[in-house]
Amino acid sequence: MSTANEMNKTRVINELRQFIKKLLQDPEIIPTSLEIARKHYGEQNSATIIANEISSNTSVKIPDAPEDFSEADRLYLELLKEVTDEEQAMY
């Protein structure tokens, strides 16, 4: 594995560790994020809308522009989408 690839993996792991730590420190982040994701489910540009609202209503700060999202930001938004997709499939 190349040094650049190893450095990138280390950076992503560190981002995820910081993000998970934040989730553990503030247990309201997840329910608030899910509520926001449900509210904007299926909207055009929903990831950006959800990211902005999460940033406004929790201690999680996600950049305004999708091109500035970190790997941890993208993963969190993807997981929120998957959870809301699965919830919608149940109904």
C-alpha positions in Angstrom: 0.0 0.0 0.0 1.3 3.4 -0.9 2.2 6.0 1.7 -0.4 8.4 0.4 -3.1 5.8 0.6 -2.1 4.9 4.2 -2.1 8.6 5.1 -5.6 9.0 3.6 -6.9 6.0 5.5 -5.4 7.3 8.7 -7.1 10.7 8.1 -10.5 9.1 7.4 -10.2 7.0 10.6 -9.3 10.0 12.6 -12.3 12.0 11.2 -14.6 9.1 12.0 -13.2 8.7 15.5 -13.8 12.4 16.2 -17.3 12.2 14.8 -18.2 9.1 16.8 -16.8 10.8 20.0 -19.1 13.8 19.3 -22.1 11.4 18.9 -21.3 9.7 22.2 -20.8 13.0 24.1 -24.2 14.4 22.9 -26.9 11.7 22.7 -29.4 14.1 21.2 -27.5 14.4 17.9 -28.7 11.1 16.4 -32.5 11.6 17.1 -32.3 15.2 16.0 -30.4 14.2 12.8 -33.0 11.4 12.1 -35.9 13.8 12.5 -34.2 16.3 10.1 -33.5 13.5 7.6 -37.2 12.3 7.8 -38.4 15.9 7.3 -36.4 16.3 4.1 -36.7 12.8 2.8 -36.9 12.7 -1.0 -36.3 16.4 -1.5 -33.9 17.5 -4.3 -30.5 18.3 -2.8 -31.6 16.7 0.4 -28.0 16.0 1.6 -27.1 19.6 1.5 -30.4 20.7 3.1 -30.0 18.0 5.8 -26.3 18.9 6.4 -27.2 22.6 6.8 -30.0 21.9 9.2 -28.0 19.5 11.3 -25.2 22.1 11.5 -27.8 24.7 12.7 -29.4 22.5 15.3 -26.6 20.3 16.7 -23.0 20.5 17.7 -22.1 18.7 14.5 -20.8 21.2 11.9 -20.9 20.1 8.3 -19.7 22.5 5.6 -22.3 24.3 3.5 -21.0 23.0 0.1 -21.1 19.2 -0.6 -17.6 19.4 -2.2 -16.3 20.5 1.2 -17.8 17.5 3.1 -15.3 15.3 4.8 -15.5 11.5 4.4 -17.1 11.4 7.9 -19.7 13.9 6.8 -20.5 12.0 3.6 -20.7 8.7 5.5 -23.1 10.1 8.2 -25.4 11.6 5.6 -25.4 8.4 3.6 -26.3 6.4 6.7 -29.1 8.8 7.5 -30.4 8.3 4.0 -30.2 4.5 4.3 -32.1 4.6 7.6 -34.8 6.8 6.3 -35.0 4.7 3.1 -35.5 1.6 5.2 -38.1 3.3 7.3 -40.0 4.4 4.2 -39.9 0.8 2.8 -41.6 -0.5 6.0 -44.7 1.7 5.4 
